[in-house]
Amino acid sequence: MAIELKPDSTISVGASRILSIDLQKELTGDEVLTGTPTITEASGVLTLTNKAVSTAALTINGRACAIGKAVQCLVNASAAVAGTTYTLTISVATDSSPAETLAYTHDVVAT
């Protein structure tokens, strides 16, 4: 079963923005995320593109996040309905030995 990542994210109806999701707490030591993450939204209302593991240090929700410890994608909410929660399903590999694939869900609320 996928782990639900909190806090939820918000996006304005009609907006396009980069969503960054911090996965540091899920990784051990110097473990990092690898490859291209799979990020989907079942209803198809949100368009998700440019899916990637972070290639730069980021600040997410006021917290520093090291390179390779977050997933990112461009979210287009042109068809979203205000007040609706959309659930993203995320799968991403790590460089651990043996290799792992992590599975998560993350809610995005249209405002």
Backbone bond lengths (Angstrom), bond angles and torsions (degrees), N, CA, C in turn:
res aa  C-N    CA-C-N  psi(-1)  N-CA   C-N-CA  omega(-1)  CA-C   N-CA-C  phi
1 M - - - 1.445 - - 1.524 108.96 -
2 A 1.319 116.16 140.98 1.460 121.80 -178.55 1.524 110.96 -73.66
3 I 1.307 115.36 146.85 1.470 122.78 176.35 1.515 108.29 -85.13
4 E 1.350 117.97 133.51 1.454 121.78 178.28 1.528 109.27 -85.52
5 L 1.322 115.70 123.76 1.464 121.49 -179.55 1.522 110.33 -92.32
6 K 1.309 116.37 131.41 1.467 123.53 178.74 1.519 108.62 -121.54
7 P 1.297 122.85 159.36 1.461 126.23 -1.77 1.524 111.12 -76.44
8 D 1.340 116.02 161.42 1.456 121.08 175.70 1.521 109.68 -62.74
9 S 1.321 116.17 156.56 1.460 121.74 174.12 1.521 108.47 -101.76
10 T 1.326 116.60 160.42 1.457 121.06 175.24 1.524 108.75 -124.98
11 I 1.326 115.04 152.52 1.456 121.49 174.38 1.516 107.90 -145.67
12 S 1.309 116.75 139.52 1.457 121.13 177.98 1.523 110.15 -76.06
13 V 1.328 115.87 140.63 1.462 120.56 176.34 1.529 108.18 -55.98
14 G 1.327 116.56 132.28 1.457 121.93 179.54 1.513 114.57 89.15
15 A 1.325 117.79 -9.11 1.470 121.42 -176.57 1.524 111.81 -85.84
16 S 1.320 114.88 158.78 1.462 123.32 167.22 1.509 106.13 -126.09
17 R 1.336 117.05 128.02 1.460 119.28 178.88 1.505 111.11 -152.90
18 I 1.321 115.18 157.52 1.456 120.77 177.44 1.524 108.56 -79.37
19 L 1.306 115.84 127.38 1.457 122.50 176.01 1.522 107.66 -103.20
20 S 1.324 116.87 125.84 1.466 122.73 177.81 1.523 108.26 -116.86
21 I 1.335 116.15 128.95 1.460 121.40 -177.40 1.529 108.86 -120.74
22 D 1.323 115.77 117.83 1.464 124.38 -176.68 1.533 109.91 -76.97
23 L 1.340 116.59 122.27 1.463 120.99 178.45 1.529 112.29 -115.23
24 Q 1.336 117.98 15.75 1.470 121.52 -177.41 1.520 113.20 -53.56
25 K 1.334 116.89 -41.69 1.468 120.45 -176.92 1.518 112.37 -64.64
26 E 1.337 116.61 -20.29 1.461 121.01 -177.83 1.524 112.52 -89.08
27 L 1.336 117.22 -10.12 1.463 122.09 -175.84 1.520 110.52 -105.26
28 T 1.321 116.40 152.50 1.462 120.68 179.49 1.524 110.72 -109.69
29 G 1.323 115.97 138.82 1.459 122.05 175.72 1.506 113.26 51.88
30 D 1.344 116.27 -124.84 1.463 120.44 -177.86 1.528 112.26 -95.14
31 E 1.318 117.33 14.92 1.464 122.11 177.34 1.536 110.07 -60.31
32 V 1.328 116.27 139.72 1.464 120.86 177.24 1.526 110.12 -131.93
33 L 1.313 114.69 163.76 1.454 121.99 176.15 1.522 109.03 -79.54
34 T 1.327 117.02 149.30 1.465 120.48 -178.93 1.523 110.80 -136.14
35 G 1.311 114.84 162.53 1.458 120.67 175.71 1.516 112.37 72.22
36 T 1.320 114.56 -165.10 1.469 121.28 178.89 1.519 108.49 -102.54
37 P 1.324 117.56 122.17 1.464 119.24 179.92 1.526 111.07 -68.86
38 T 1.325 115.28 153.31 1.461 121.58 170.59 1.525 106.06 -97.41
39 I 1.326 116.94 121.76 1.470 121.64 179.69 1.526 106.39 -132.11
40 T 1.328 116.62 120.32 1.456 121.17 -178.35 1.524 110.77 -131.24
41 E 1.322 115.25 161.78 1.472 122.73 175.04 1.517 105.25 -136.15
42 A 1.334 117.46 116.49 1.466 123.52 -166.05 1.528 114.78 -59.79
43 S 1.318 119.04 -37.06 1.467 119.75 -175.35 1.522 112.33 -74.33
44 G 1.331 116.90 -21.03 1.459 120.75 -177.58 1.517 113.46 78.67
45 V 1.316 118.09 5.00 1.470 121.61 -179.88 1.534 110.66 -70.54
46 L 1.324 116.16 -43.24 1.464 119.89 176.84 1.531 108.58 -87.17
47 T 1.318 116.50 133.53 1.457 120.93 175.65 1.522 107.46 -95.82
48 L 1.332 117.32 124.60 1.465 123.10 -176.19 1.524 109.01 -115.33
49 T 1.333 116.56 121.42 1.466 121.75 179.53 1.527 109.44 -135.12
50 N 1.328 115.84 176.62 1.469 122.44 176.51 1.524 112.80 52.54
51 K 1.312 117.03 44.93 1.468 122.59 -178.71 1.521 109.15 -74.59
52 A 1.343 116.09 129.92 1.465 119.44 -175.66 1.519 110.78 -160.06
53 V 1.333 114.48 160.28 1.464 122.21 167.01 1.520 106.21 -83.32
54 S 1.318 117.91 142.53 1.468 121.42 -177.57 1.528 111.55 -58.75
55 T 1.330 115.15 136.82 1.469 121.62 179.69 1.525 111.44 -113.74
56 A 1.326 116.46 7.24 1.457 122.25 177.22 1.522 108.25 -142.92
57 A 1.321 116.31 157.54 1.463 119.93 173.57 1.531 107.99 -66.72
58 L 1.324 117.05 140.10 1.463 122.68 -176.49 1.519 110.51 -128.51
59 T 1.326 115.99 163.21 1.459 121.84 166.52 1.521 105.75 -115.68
60 I 1.334 116.81 118.54 1.456 122.33 -177.80 1.519 108.09 -123.17
61 N 1.328 116.37 120.72 1.472 122.04 -177.38 1.525 111.41 52.92
62 G 1.353 116.10 40.55 1.456 121.62 176.57 1.513 115.00 78.36
63 R 1.321 117.23 7.72 1.468 121.13 -177.18 1.528 110.21 -119.97
64 A 1.331 116.59 134.57 1.462 121.37 177.63 1.521 109.89 -66.35
65 C 1.319 115.92 137.51 1.460 121.81 -179.90 1.525 107.72 -131.69
66 A 1.326 116.57 121.56 1.462 122.67 -175.75 1.529 111.72 -71.19
67 I 1.322 115.58 161.72 1.464 122.92 175.50 1.530 109.42 -54.59
68 G 1.333 116.01 135.88 1.456 121.12 176.00 1.515 115.16 78.46
69 K 1.337 117.31 10.87 1.465 119.95 -177.01 1.533 112.57 -116.70
70 A 1.345 116.81 12.25 1.471 121.38 178.24 1.521 108.87 -141.11
71 V 1.326 115.35 157.34 1.459 120.70 169.62 1.518 107.73 -110.00
72 Q 1.327 115.22 151.38 1.455 120.70 -178.32 1.522 109.79 -138.48
73 C 1.335 115.20 152.81 1.465 120.55 171.18 1.520 108.25 -158.21
74 L 1.329 115.25 159.02 1.459 121.29 174.44 1.524 106.87 -89.97
75 V 1.327 116.47 124.70 1.462 122.26 -179.76 1.519 108.63 -108.42
76 N 1.340 115.97 124.64 1.459 121.30 175.59 1.516 107.23 -108.32
77 A 1.338 116.50 120.87 1.462 122.03 -176.31 1.528 111.88 -110.16
78 S 1.340 117.55 32.19 1.464 120.50 -176.75 1.528 112.61 -62.60
79 A 1.341 117.92 -27.43 1.468 121.19 -179.55 1.529 112.57 -104.47
80 A 1.330 117.42 5.44 1.467 120.92 -177.22 1.525 111.50 -68.99
81 V 1.320 115.18 156.93 1.465 122.60 177.65 1.524 107.94 -113.67
82 A 1.320 116.83 126.74 1.467 121.59 -179.20 1.519 110.65 -55.69
83 G 1.330 115.45 137.82 1.458 121.85 179.13 1.514 114.07 85.97
84 T 1.324 117.01 -1.21 1.466 121.19 -179.53 1.523 110.32 -95.31
85 T 1.324 115.90 139.15 1.464 121.86 175.75 1.525 108.78 -100.14
86 Y 1.333 115.57 128.12 1.460 122.62 178.57 1.529 107.49 -112.35
87 T 1.322 116.82 132.06 1.459 120.91 -177.50 1.520 110.43 -101.80
88 L 1.332 115.51 123.36 1.456 121.79 175.14 1.519 108.49 -90.72
89 T 1.321 117.01 141.70 1.454 123.36 172.55 1.522 106.77 -110.00
90 I 1.330 116.30 127.76 1.468 122.04 -172.59 1.522 109.23 -124.89
91 S 1.324 115.94 133.86 1.456 122.51 174.37 1.521 107.18 -134.67
92 V 1.349 116.18 131.08 1.461 119.85 -177.37 1.527 109.60 -150.29
93 A 1.319 116.17 143.63 1.464 122.05 -179.75 1.530 110.55 -89.21
94 T 1.344 114.89 160.43 1.459 120.94 175.46 1.526 109.24 -123.04
95 D 1.327 115.14 169.65 1.471 119.98 178.26 1.528 112.07 -94.01
96 S 1.324 117.63 15.74 1.471 120.07 -179.70 1.526 110.39 -65.04
97 S 1.303 115.92 164.08 1.460 120.91 178.02 1.525 108.31 -125.68
98 P 1.335 119.53 112.01 1.461 125.21 0.58 1.530 111.23 -71.33
99 A 1.336 114.83 157.53 1.468 120.52 -177.55 1.526 110.78 -61.81
100 E 1.312 116.10 147.62 1.465 122.90 177.80 1.519 109.05 -120.93
101 T 1.321 115.36 155.36 1.456 121.70 167.42 1.519 106.09 -120.74
102 L 1.319 116.65 123.51 1.458 122.48 -177.66 1.515 110.08 -96.91
103 A 1.339 118.11 143.63 1.459 122.83 -178.84 1.519 110.40 -126.75
104 Y 1.335 115.67 132.51 1.470 121.71 -175.69 1.512 110.92 -142.16
105 T 1.334 114.66 163.66 1.462 121.50 164.33 1.517 107.11 -124.91
106 H 1.324 115.68 153.17 1.460 121.32 179.44 1.517 108.07 -149.04
107 D 1.331 116.81 128.61 1.470 120.93 -178.07 1.527 110.84 -90.63
108 V 1.339 113.82 139.31 1.463 122.38 174.95 1.520 106.20 -121.44
109 V 1.325 116.93 124.03 1.463 122.54 -177.60 1.518 108.75 -104.05
110 A 1.336 116.41 125.23 1.468 121.06 177.14 1.524 108.98 -81.30
111 T 1.334 115.40 133.95 1.466 120.00 -179.64 1.508 110.80 -120.33
